[in-house]
Amino acid sequence: MPESAVIIEACAACQGDLEHCHGTAILHVDGEADCSDDPDCRLTAELHLFVISCAEVDCCCGDAGDVPELAGERAAAS
């Protein structure tokens, strides 16, 4: 018999009062990151739940064929 789904009321970082963002960090070629949810968010990419390359949202900063390196952000987030 399948188990019922568990609903979590708050994430672990919220419960631990840790600085974090539930949005997605959009990482640009120059290393800067924008938040998908809050234009005023000043947290680094590592403090976001998800990190994507700006190429995934058709940003023009990678027109020269450059793609941001996400390996460090993924390692820091885990």
N, C-alpha and C positions, 0 to 999 in steps of 0.2 A: 504494500500500500504506500503511495507517495506521501512524503512529509509535507505538511502545510508550510507556506512561505512565512518567513519571519520578517516583521516590519521593524526597522530600526528608527527610533525617533530622532536621534542625533548622531552625527559621525563621531568617531573617536577623537579627532582633533578638536571638534567643538566641545565635547565633554571634557577634554583635557585642557581647555582654554588655550590652545596652541594657535599661533598665527598661521593662517592658511586661507585659501580661496577655493570656492566650489566651482569657479569658472574654468575655462580652458585658456592656457597661456598660448598665444600665437607667437612663435619664435621667429624673428627676422634674421636675415643674413648678417647684419651688424651686431648681433647678440642681444639686441633689445627685444623685449616681449610686451605684447599688448594682451589685455584680458578680454575674453569674449563677452563676459557678463557685465563688467563695470569699467567704463572708460577712465575712471579716476583711480583704479586699483594701481598701487605702486609696489606690489609684492613681486619678488623675483619669480621666474618660471618654476623653480624648484618648489615653491610654496603653493602651486596650483595642483588640483587633482589630476588634470590632464595637460599634456603639452603636445602641440602639433607644429609642424613646419608651416611657415607662411605660404609656401607653395601649394598647400592643401586648400587654401582659401583664395587662390588666384591673386595673391599679392604681387605687385610688379617689382618689388625690390630684388627678386631673384631672376630677373630677366636675362642676366648674363650667364645663366646656367648654374649659378651658385645655389646651394640648398643648405639651410642651417643644419649644424650637427646637433642631433637630439640625444645622442648616447649619454652624455653627462647629465642631462636633465632627467632622463628616464632612470638612471642609476641613483640619482639623489632623491627622487620621489619614492623609490621603493624601500 
